[in-house]
């Protein structure tokens, strides 16, 4: 009986399937936005609209591109939160840190605001060369500051940042994407400051 139980255990344990662990990565740029000096918007409230993006950026699947045309998913890496949600969160944090407006709310808030910040993420992905020997990331974000009452655009601007990847893997791509996003958020704050002068 004992031998039969041992044999059963060995048979069934041999049939177990092992999967490689999934590494989860966060979008967390290290750029710290300091309070800015412009005074014109201090009495204005701002609502940060949810980021517009492709459906692939609404998923936790981590994508990469090759030869500019082919798109694939990393098999052992994924986002902890979808880029769409994470970038929206970082935008809110960035604008609040600038202290340019009297109040900054996210799109989830029911409160009315004087201004709305709309953002479209046009590119946010890691690119590999055909032979996988080189890699870079590209971040392209178009932003519009809108008067909430009239729905008219006050100013629009597109921000583009390309960063070479140090480590030719998913980790290297995430590191570079966070660096590129941090640079875009810094430029974005300076753009808002120029509008509010």
C-alpha positions as CSV (number, residue, x, y, z in Angstrom):
1,X,0.0,0.0,0.0
2,X,2.8,2.3,1.0
3,X,4.6,1.6,-2.3
4,X,1.4,2.2,-4.3
5,X,1.0,5.6,-2.7
6,X,4.6,6.6,-3.4
7,X,4.3,5.4,-7.0
8,X,1.1,7.5,-7.5
9,X,2.8,10.6,-6.0
10,X,5.7,10.2,-8.4
11,X,3.5,9.7,-11.4
12,X,1.3,12.8,-10.7
13,X,4.1,15.1,-9.6
14,X,5.9,14.3,-12.9
15,X,2.9,15.5,-14.8
16,X,2.7,18.9,-13.2
17,X,3.3,21.8,-15.6
18,X,5.6,24.6,-14.5
19,X,5.3,28.1,-15.9
20,X,7.9,30.7,-16.0
21,X,7.0,33.5,-13.5
22,X,5.5,36.7,-15.0
23,X,7.5,39.8,-14.1
24,X,5.2,42.8,-13.5
25,X,6.6,46.3,-14.3
26,X,5.3,49.6,-13.1
27,X,5.2,53.0,-15.0
28,X,6.8,55.2,-12.4
29,X,8.9,58.1,-13.7
30,X,11.4,59.5,-11.2
31,X,11.0,63.1,-12.3
32,X,9.9,65.3,-9.5
33,X,7.9,68.3,-10.6
34,X,8.7,71.3,-8.4
35,X,6.2,74.1,-7.8
36,X,6.3,76.7,-10.6
37,X,6.0,80.5,-10.3
38,X,3.3,81.4,-12.9
39,X,0.4,83.1,-11.3
40,X,-2.3,83.5,-14.0
41,X,-3.9,80.1,-13.4
42,X,-3.8,80.2,-9.6
43,X,-7.6,80.9,-9.4
44,X,-8.4,78.2,-12.0
45,X,-9.4,74.6,-11.4
46,X,-8.2,71.8,-13.8
47,X,-9.6,68.4,-14.6
48,X,-7.2,65.8,-16.1
49,X,-9.2,63.8,-18.6
50,X,-8.5,60.1,-19.0
51,X,-5.8,59.5,-21.5
52,X,-6.8,58.6,-25.1
53,X,-4.8,55.7,-26.5
54,X,-4.8,52.6,-28.6
55,X,-6.5,49.5,-27.2
56,X,-3.1,47.9,-26.8
57,X,-2.2,50.5,-24.1
58,X,-5.4,49.7,-22.2
59,X,-4.2,46.2,-21.6
60,X,-1.6,44.9,-19.1
61,X,0.1,43.0,-21.9
62,X,3.5,44.5,-22.6
63,X,4.1,45.0,-26.3
64,X,7.2,45.6,-28.4
65,X,7.7,46.5,-32.0
66,X,10.2,45.2,-34.6
67,X,11.2,46.9,-37.9
68,X,8.5,49.5,-37.2
69,X,5.8,47.3,-38.6
70,X,5.6,44.1,-36.6
71,X,4.2,44.1,-33.0
72,X,4.5,41.3,-30.5
73,X,3.8,40.7,-26.8
74,X,6.5,39.8,-24.2
75,X,5.8,36.3,-22.9
76,X,7.2,36.6,-19.4
77,X,6.6,40.3,-18.7
78,X,3.5,42.5,-18.3
79,X,2.4,45.8,-16.9
80,X,1.2,45.9,-13.2
81,X,-1.4,48.4,-14.5
82,X,-2.3,49.3,-18.0
83,X,-0.2,52.2,-19.5
84,X,-3.4,54.1,-20.1
85,X,-4.3,54.2,-16.4
86,X,-0.8,54.6,-15.2
87,X,0.0,57.6,-17.5
88,X,-3.3,59.3,-16.5
89,X,-2.3,58.9,-12.8
90,X,1.2,60.3,-13.5
91,X,-0.3,63.3,-15.3
92,X,-2.5,64.1,-12.3
93,X,0.5,63.8,-9.9
94,X,2.6,66.0,-12.2
95,X,0.1,68.8,-12.6
96,X,-0.6,68.8,-8.9
97,X,3.1,69.0,-8.2
98,X,3.5,72.1,-10.4
99,X,1.0,74.0,-8.1
100,X,-0.1,76.1,-11.2
101,X,-3.8,75.6,-10.5
102,X,-6.1,76.1,-7.5
103,X,-7.4,72.6,-7.7
104,X,-6.5,69.6,-9.8
105,X,-8.9,66.6,-10.1
106,X,-9.0,63.4,-12.1
107,X,-11.6,62.5,-14.7
108,X,-13.4,60.4,-12.0
109,X,-14.4,63.5,-10.1
110,X,-17.9,64.8,-10.4
111,X,-16.9,68.4,-9.6
112,X,-16.8,71.0,-12.4
113,X,-13.6,72.7,-13.4
114,X,-12.6,75.8,-15.3
115,X,-10.1,73.9,-17.6
116,X,-9.7,70.4,-18.9
117,X,-6.4,68.8,-19.9
118,X,-6.8,66.2,-22.7
119,X,-4.0,63.9,-23.6
120,X,-3.6,61.5,-26.5
121,X,-0.7,58.9,-26.3
122,X,0.3,58.3,-29.9
123,X,3.3,56.1,-29.2
124,X,4.5,54.4,-26.0
125,X,6.5,51.3,-26.9
126,X,9.9,49.6,-27.1
127,X,11.4,49.1,-30.6
128,X,13.9,46.4,-31.5
129,X,16.2,46.2,-34.6
130,X,15.7,43.3,-37.0
131,X,18.7,41.5,-35.5
132,X,17.7,42.4,-31.9
133,X,21.1,44.1,-31.3
134,X,19.7,47.6,-30.8
135,X,16.6,48.8,-29.0
136,X,15.0,52.2,-28.2
137,X,11.7,53.5,-26.9
138,X,9.5,56.2,-28.3
139,X,7.0,58.3,-26.4
140,X,4.7,60.7,-28.3
141,X,2.0,62.5,-26.4
142,X,-0.3,65.3,-27.8
143,X,-1.9,67.5,-25.2
144,X,-4.7,70.1,-25.3
145,X,-5.7,72.6,-22.7
146,X,-9.4,73.3,-23.1
147,X,-11.8,75.9,-21.7
148,X,-14.5,73.8,-20.0
149,X,-17.3,76.4,-20.4
150,X,-16.8,77.0,-24.2
151,X,-15.2,73.6,-25.0
152,X,-12.6,75.6,-27.1
153,X,-9.0,74.7,-27.2
154,X,-6.7,77.3,-25.5
155,X,-3.3,75.7,-26.5
156,X,-2.2,72.4,-28.0
157,X,1.3,70.8,-28.2
158,X,2.9,67.4,-29.1
159,X,5.8,66.1,-27.0
160,X,8.2,63.5,-28.4
161,X,11.0,61.7,-26.6
162,X,13.2,58.9,-28.0
163,X,15.5,57.1,-25.5
164,X,18.1,54.3,-26.3
165,X,17.7,51.2,-24.3
166,X,20.7,50.2,-22.1
167,X,19.7,46.5,-21.6
168,X,18.2,44.8,-24.7
169,X,15.2,43.2,-22.8
170,X,11.9,44.1,-21.2
171,X,13.5,45.5,-18.1
172,X,15.6,47.9,-20.2
173,X,12.6,49.0,-22.1
174,X,10.6,49.8,-19.0
175,X,13.6,51.8,-17.6
176,X,13.8,53.8,-20.8
177,X,10.0,54.3,-21.1
178,X,10.0,55.7,-17.5
179,X,12.9,58.0,-18.4
180,X,11.2,59.2,-21.6
181,X,7.8,59.7,-19.8
182,X,9.6,61.7,-17.0
183,X,11.1,64.0,-19.6
184,X,7.8,64.5,-21.3
185,X,6.1,65.4,-18.0
186,X,8.8,67.9,-17.3
187,X,8.4,69.6,-20.7
188,X,4.6,69.4,-20.2
189,X,4.9,71.3,-16.9
190,X,7.0,74.0,-18.6
191,X,4.4,74.3,-21.4
192,X,1.6,74.8,-18.8
193,X,3.7,77.3,-17.0
194,X,4.2,79.3,-20.3
195,X,0.4,79.4,-20.8
196,X,-0.2,80.5,-17.2
197,X,2.3,83.4,-17.2
